[in-house]
């Protein structure tokens, strides 16, 4: 059991070193542009939810009691 844990730890540390190595880092877009895209998508989802809620409340108010 201990050998499996040691091997898993070693593999995880090795992979982490590969992922964070500056020499092999790709030169893609930075995290800021991704954050902006996510923020715009979240704002759109909130706006859509608000519109749907308003439409449902308006529709529900028209139902006679």
Secondary structure as GFF3:
##gff-version 3
##sequence-region A 1 65
A	DSSP	alpha_helix	2	20	.	.	.	ID=ss1
A	DSSP	alpha_helix	31	61	.	.	.	ID=ss2
###
